[in-house]
Amino acid sequence: MAPERRWRSPEMLKHVFAAMALSTVLLAPVLVRAADEIPLPRQEWSFEGVFGTYDLASLQRGFQVYKEVCSVCHPVKHLYFRNLAEIGYNEDEVKAIAAGYQVTDGPNDEGQMYQRPGRPSDPVPGPFPNDQAARAANNGALPPDQSLIVKARPGGPNYVYAILTGYKEAPEGFKMLEGMNYNEFFAGHQIAMPPPLSDNSVTFADGTPATVPQMAHDVTSFLTWAAEPNLDDRHRIGFKVIMFLIVAAGVFYAAKRKIWAPIH
Ligand code: HEC
């Protein structure tokens, strides 16, 4: 049979359709995600890519921004003080940071809850006792838990950075609701969070100038780490697995040649 005739045979067409169907199924999630995405300005992140790692100095600055600015409204529910050792604080520093917080403990022998200084084994306490109190203090809107926010939003760190730097004057004729703020990247452009950052909101211990983009970058890096503390390990293991596969492929190829040599 001539090759061009073979393509037209029903048997062959069946394979072609099967291949097309399979690739559509495999590609669909990628295409849907691409269509969903808000166009966000892309930032450079040290933790991106296969060889990406966290920049500890940036994470520590980001923790400072979280602590001094964002923690007034947002909890990081999954973070424990002892976790801060992973971003380069030593044992005494972790103890001192924890001791700087008051945490609720108890009940004591009289059945009362009481306040005591934090310990490394405590979770970082949030700003409000419950969601109702959080809403009441924020014009009815709930400041979301930040421990997973970077993972929970399409665009991840680029989205969080864009929100923090996306406050603008509302365009002419845009109807703003009472107590809301215009933000270019928030769905619907009206956000209950007032612009949290302004130049020099914090003073960085390492002398880095505390501009809005710098603080937004650092706090977003910190929140990315909070959402995915094991990224560095994952990259290290992934790299080792790839190296192993390359070496194993070489060994198998050599073995195959050796085994088949008498037959050729
Ligand atoms: C005065 C309280 C307040 C402060 C301070 C604050 N936020 Fe918020 N934030 C809110 C509220 C309220 C919302 C919910 C907004 C809404 O739903 O309209 C919010 C929402 C967000 C969102 C989510 C948007 C979404 O997609 O749901 C992000 C991200 C965020 N804040 C990050 C931060 C960061 C980072 C800081 C510190 C630099 C910070 N916020 C400081 C009150 C605050």
Residues whose N, C-alpha, C, O or C-beta is under 5 A from the ligand:
A	BS01	HEC	V69 C70 V72 C73 N138 A141 L142 P143 P144 V160 I163 Q190 I191 A192 M193 P196 V219
